[in-house]
Amino acid sequence: MRADTEQHQIEQKTKNVEGWKNIFQKTARSSSLKMSEGLYTAVMGVRDFLKEYFNGFWDYETPKMMVIKNRPLGVIYRAVQFLVITYFIWYVFISQKAYQQSETHPESSVYTLIKGKAVHGDDVLDNVEYAHPPEGVDVISTTLRREFTYDQRQGTCPEHFSVDNANCTTDSDCLPGLPNFDSHGIRTGRCIQYHNHLFKTCEIKAWCPIEEYAAVREPPLVQAINFTVFIRNSIHFPKFKVLRVNVESPPGMKTKKYLKRCHYHEENAPYCPNFRLGYIANQARENFTELCKTGGVIGVFINWDCNLDLDPSHCKPTYTFRRLDLRKDLADSGYYYRFAKYYDKNGVESRTLIKAYGIRLDIIVHGQAGKFSVIPTIISTVTALTSVGICSIICDWIMLTFIDKNEVYSERKFDEVSKKVTKEPTDTIRTEFSFISSYGSNHSDLSDGVPL
């Protein structure tokens, strides 16, 4: 009896386990079915999207013409059209000459020379003494003031007191061999009296006496204001095979004779390459007396802007002048350089150090030339015609965004036509805004009578 009871309990547990197993299997099948249905729906959705996209890819779209009799919209359309056309005619074609083929990197050559005489004390100075360099390149300078330090020799002397850490009281303040950025020589390690003064500075080994102590300053060469700067510039545009020179004498006069007497004038003598030094300083808005004291760098800009649709004789240079270095109110402004003249004095090599202040002229040439060409003309014209289409885009956006509140315009603007068209009667449909035929052309007329 007890055995039967245990057998019954075992059978009951087995049935329970199988029941739960069936439940789990049904639930799994249901979940799997739902997942399969979701996956199937997603796949079908992607397929329908790709099919619709593929079919729509081969559709042809053509603009539909509508005449909308709306005065504000018409004013906006014509105004935008006027601005676009004016921009292309005035700026693109007239100002920028977009119909031309251009060349902006010409070949150029510059030759310079400074001429003039000046009385300086008891001496008469010529261009050999004040013009540097003598080769006549595109950078030339003229000396306006000089400072001389005579009879310098290799030896030892006190450093100038303006140099950093040059002042001392004992030898320990002067480390030997220690150079300084603005020092005049190499320290010996001794602290000595500064010439006839009571204070001391570090001793250096250099060309003595040093410049700051023994320099003799000459008065400025004020007569240099009348010096003449000769600037000859040749420019070549290889693409158009055009060569121009900024030297040309008037008809009936020899060039050599003309250059001896002419001075540049923008209107009366545009082909005379002689410039007074005072004229250059004045055009650069600089005071010539101030330049004699500190020196300066002035840029001479020669610009060739040539329209080769005209005769090449109309291709004339224009000149502008501008100060290039730091302004005179800064401590290191101006232009100067040093050089020395060496000689033998009593068997000892000596030199005279010269610090020269002057004006340096940098000749900078720019050039561009243009000539009519079919290809840029076609490109610019097509661009202009295409840009006019912006007017329609802007007005369509205004119409559909701000005016078409009842979607009357949008319903008439966008139509879909398939290959299978069922012919309908062409009865005229009378509406409250216009007479629109249900059949006919794609030209619609929407007037101001549209209720918005």
Stockholm file with secondary structure:
# STOCKHOLM 1.0

chainA/1-452         MRADTEQHQIEQKTKNVEGWKNIFQKTARSSSLKMSEGLYTAVMGVRDFLKEYFNGFWDYETPKMMVIKNRPLGVIYRAVQFLVITYFIWYVFISQKAYQQSETHPESSVYTLIKGKAVHGDDVLDNVEYAHPPEGVDVISTTLRREFTYDQRQGTCPEHFSVDNANCTTDSDCLPGLPNFDSHGIRTGRCIQYHNHLFKTCEIKAWCPIEEYAAVREPPLVQAINFTVFIRNSIHFPKFKVLRVNVESPPGMKTKKYLKRCHYHEENAPYCPNFRLGYIANQARENFTELCKTGGVIGVFINWDCNLDLDPSHCKPTYTFRRLDLRKDLADSGYYYRFAKYYDKNGVESRTLIKAYGIRLDIIVHGQAGKFSVIPTIISTVTALTSVGICSIICDWIMLTFIDKNEVYSERKFDEVSKKVTKEPTDTIRTEFSFISSYGSNHSDLSDGVPL
#=GR chainA/1-452 SS CHHHHHHHHHHHHHHHHHHHHHHHHHHHHHHHHHHHHHHHHHHHHHHHHHHHHHHHHTCCCCCCCEEECCHHHHHHHHHHHHHHHHIIIIIIIIISCTTEEEECCCEEEEEEEEECCEEETTEEECHHHHEECTTCCSEEEEEEEEEEEEEEEEEEEECCTTSTTCEESSGGGSCTTCCCTTCSSEEEEEEEECTTSSSEEEEEEEEESCHHHHCEECCCCGGGGGCEEEEEEEEEETTTTEEEESCCCCTTSCHHHHHHHCCCBTTTBTTCCEEEHHHHHHHTTCCHHHHHHHCEEEEEEEEEEEETTSCGGGCCEEEEEEECSCCTTSTTCSCEEEEEEEEEETTEEEEEEEEEEEEEEEEEEEEEEEEECHHHHHHHHHHHHHHHHHHHHHHHHHIIIIICTTSHHHHHHCCCCCSCCCCCCCCEEECSSCEEESSSCSCEEECTTSCC
#=GC SS_cons         CHHHHHHHHHHHHHHHHHHHHHHHHHHHHHHHHHHHHHHHHHHHHHHHHHHHHHHHHTCCCCCCCEEECCHHHHHHHHHHHHHHHHIIIIIIIIISCTTEEEECCCEEEEEEEEECCEEETTEEECHHHHEECTTCCSEEEEEEEEEEEEEEEEEEEECCTTSTTCEESSGGGSCTTCCCTTCSSEEEEEEEECTTSSSEEEEEEEEESCHHHHCEECCCCGGGGGCEEEEEEEEEETTTTEEEESCCCCTTSCHHHHHHHCCCBTTTBTTCCEEEHHHHHHHTTCCHHHHHHHCEEEEEEEEEEEETTSCGGGCCEEEEEEECSCCTTSTTCSCEEEEEEEEEETTEEEEEEEEEEEEEEEEEEEEEEEEECHHHHHHHHHHHHHHHHHHHHHHHHHIIIIICTTSHHHHHHCCCCCSCCCCCCCCEEECSSCEEESSSCSCEEECTTSCC
//
